């Protein structure tokens, strides 16, 4: 029997564990434009998208991360991917990308809020690390909407070796009374 991973429902979204079912959408939509402000580079071949999914699934089995396909709750149309990475540490990391045609509808914020709420109930952590390109205003708004505290600016490196100015936010667990 395959391992049981959580699914998360929000008002408009359905976050399902990543699987090879979404390889074509990921390959098509994870474009150079989408990755402008991200560490990873787009896949050049579908096999690279398959490798990402398989590695994500292995890490999920090990309890290291949760990676979700973000879908429209009603139509099941694919919007992107979201995850909680390094969740076996005291400083897990949130990450998200939404395909270009779905930008501007706050799907990223809705997905990140849902994952953060899930983490608050299911993961022990000191804070969630949220690194974001300084120029990525939409992602910075997500971090701030989650109560993220600005910690520092730094120069990071993308997978392709390019330098990128980044901002580190820390998001703390909500007090449950």
N, C-alpha and C positions, 0 to 999 in steps of 0.2 A: 504494500500500500504506500503511495507517495506521501511525503510529509504534508501536514496541514499548515498552511500559511494563512494569515488573516486577510480578509477583504474588508474594505472600509467604504461605507456609503455616506455621502453628504447630500445636501439639498439637490445638487445638480450632477454630481459625479459618482462614479463607481471605480474604486481603486482595487484592481485585481493583481494577484502575484504575476510578475512577468513570466512569460512563457514563449516558446518558439512560435506560437500562434501569431505573435505581433512582429515577427522578424521583418516582414516586407514593409510594414508601416514605419518601423524604426529606421530601416535602411533608407527609405524614401524621404522621410521628414527630418532626420537628424543631419541637417545640411550645413555647409560652411557659414551661411548667414545665422543659423541657430547657434552655432558653436563660437561665434565671434567673441563672446564674453565668458567662455567656458574653458576648462582644462582640456577635455578630450577633443580629439579631431573626429570629423565624420568618417564613417566607414567607406573604404574604396570598393569593397566587395561585400556581397551579402554574407559571406562566410565570417566577416568581422562582426557583423551584427549578431550572428548566431553564437559566436564566441563570447561576446558580451553577455548574452542571455544565459548561456551555459555557466559562465563564471559567476554571474549573479545568483543563479539557482544554487550552485555549490556553496556559495557564501551564505545563502539563506539557510540551507540545511545545517551549516556550522553555527548558525546564530550570530553571524557577523553583520548581516544587513538584511533589510527588506527592500525590495525593488518592485515597484508597481507599474502597470500600464494604467494610465489615466484615461477613463472612458466617459462618454456622455451617459448618464444614468438611464435615460429613456431609450436612446437609439443605439447605444453601445459603440458609437463612433469613437475611434482612437484619437486622443488629443496629445499624448506625450508620455513621458516617464517621470516618476518621482521616487525618491528613496530616502531611507534612513540608513546611513552607512556607518561603519565602525561602532555599531550599537552594542558591541561587547566591551566597550571601553567607557571610561567616565566622561568622555567628550565625543558623543556621536555627532555625525555631520548630516545635515539636510541637503538634498540636491533635487533639482527639478529642471525639466525643459518641456516646453509646450510648442507644438508645431505652429509655424507662422500663421496659417489661416485661422487659428484659434486664439491668437493674441488679442488682448484688449477686453476680455470678458472676465478677468480675475479668476480664471481657473487655477492658475498657479498658486495664488493666495489661498483659495479654498482647499486645494489638495494639501498644501504645506500645513495649514491649520489643522486639518484632520489627522495628518501623520503626527504632528506635535501632540495633539490631544491623546492619540493612541499611545505615544511614547510616555506621556505623563502617567498613564495607568499601568504600563507594562514594562518599562525599562528604568533601571536605576542609573541616574547620571547626575553629574555636577552641573553641567551646562551642555547645550547643543551648540556646536561650532557651525557657523554659517559664513563661509567665505564667499565673497562676491566681487566681481570686477567693479572698480570704482565708478566706471562709466555706465554700468547697467542699472539705471534708475528703477526699472520695474522690479528687479530682484531685490534691490535695496529696500523698496517699499514693502516687500513681503517680509523681510527680516524685521523691519520696524513695526509692522502690523502684529508680529508675533511677540512683541516686547523685546526684541533684540537690542542689546546695548552695544554701541560702537566701542571697539577696543583699540584698534590701530589700523594704520594703512601700511602696506608693504608691497614690494615688487615680487610677484610670483612668476612662475614659468608655466606656459602651456605645454601640452604633450608634444607639440611640434617644435618646442624650444623657444618660441616667441615669448618676450617679456610682457607682463600684464600687471598694471596697478590694481591691487586688490584692497578690499576693506574687510576686516574681520568683525563679525558680530557674535555675541554670545547670547544665547536664549536660555533662560533659566526655567526650571520646573515651577509650575504654578503651585501655590500653597493650597492644599486640600484641607478644608476646615471641617 
